Amino acid sequence: MPFWICHPIKNPIILPFLPIVSLAIAILMLFDTSVKHSPTTVLELFVLILQDLVSSEGSFSESHFSGNVQDLIDVNNYITENYKAPSLMVGHSLGGAAVLVASSKLDNIKAITTIGAPSHINHIKKHFSEAESLIKDKSELQVNIGGRPFLINKDFLDDFEKLNLLDIVNKLRKPLLIMHSPVDTIVGIQNAQDLYENAHHPKSFISLDQADHLLSASADGHYVGDMIGTWVKRYFTPVENKMLETNDEQLVAYLNLQEDKFSTYIQTKKHTFISDEPEDIGGDDLGPSPYDYLSAALAACTTMTLKLYADRKNWELDEIYVYITHSKKHMEDIQDQSGKGKFLSHISKKLEFKGNLTHEQKKRLEEIASRCPVHKTLKENVIIETSTIN
């Protein structure tokens, strides 16, 4: 199940999951697929970083837990008013505590997932218990949390005392998935037990065996995403996959310039895919580039043509690899003297065969590879007619 991740460091990309750093808060939204910008049925996960260990730049003194909860509620309300109401909240570490509190105040939230979340808001005090006695006023003090320096003040500490998180969990009465590592040294596993024992069914617990608090190992992040994607299906009705209309053409491409940079949805009569540009030229890299698809068309057509030919000849061809590289080359470099100073598109097609084939059979297949329909089309003088229909 694909997730859309708004990662605190990278641009949005499609992945099963990415490690979410401490105090991250997430909203998982089920988008109406009738909306043009979302032609496929996907779960879009928006991660709201309130104060994470990267972007906070080491300062908690201007952040309070109740303020983070309110920020999350404000984001929920904005998305509800401008898109469609979120249905699932996912929170990591203190962010997990925040989504529990926020979810208790939001009727549209139907299920919650916490990852490495504390059962008591003040659990984090153990990381600076000695410093607490030194904070007598509004001044800031540097403490060490998980090997990182942070600035805190008295307001930050006092805000932890205002809520009884276990009481909120007990009254929540919504599906809850608790994910926690038994070797978490920042938020101990006892926190997960407390949350689980105080929650009502339906409730689930998944052990993140050997994972650290930050899910810094890529495999742990992917595992978390896979488990959430599977668990959430139990509580949400699948949305019908409503595709873009091709209007009797072979396919349609759609780009919403107000929401996307270059990400273009492509719809044939039966299939949906996406094209994009790499990040280094301003894209989000959500899919292959247009030239990637051009090369892919040639490669796929070549494999299919070779398969048909080998079958007809009863040759022992088991596997085919077609490697394509597209580039621009100077005419002189490709031994064409008809247009000095000009450049031509150059496509390199390399073939690899697996099977019991003779040298002569491989040479023949190399010749046949140039006869696939897409190869021929690329070699023709193609006429493209462009018109506007509105």
Secondary structure, DSSP 8 states (H G I E B T S, - for coil): --EEE--SSS--EEES-----TTEEEEEEE--TTSTT--S--EEEEEEESS-TTTTTTB-TT--HHHHHHHHHHHHHHHHHHS----EEEEETHHHHHHHHHHTT-TT--EEEEES--SSGGGGGGGSHHHHTT--SS--EEEEETTEEEEE-HHHHHHGGG--HHHHHHHH-S-EEEEE-TT-SSS-THHHHHHHHHS-SSEEEEE-TT--TT--SHHHHHHHHHHHHHHHTTTS----------TTSSEEEE--TTT-SS-EEEEESS-EEEE---GGGT----S--HHHHHHHHHHHHHHHHHHHHHHHHT-EEEEEEEEEEEEEEEGGGGT--SSTT-EEEEEEEEEEEEEE--HHHHHHHHHHGGGSHHHHHHHS----------
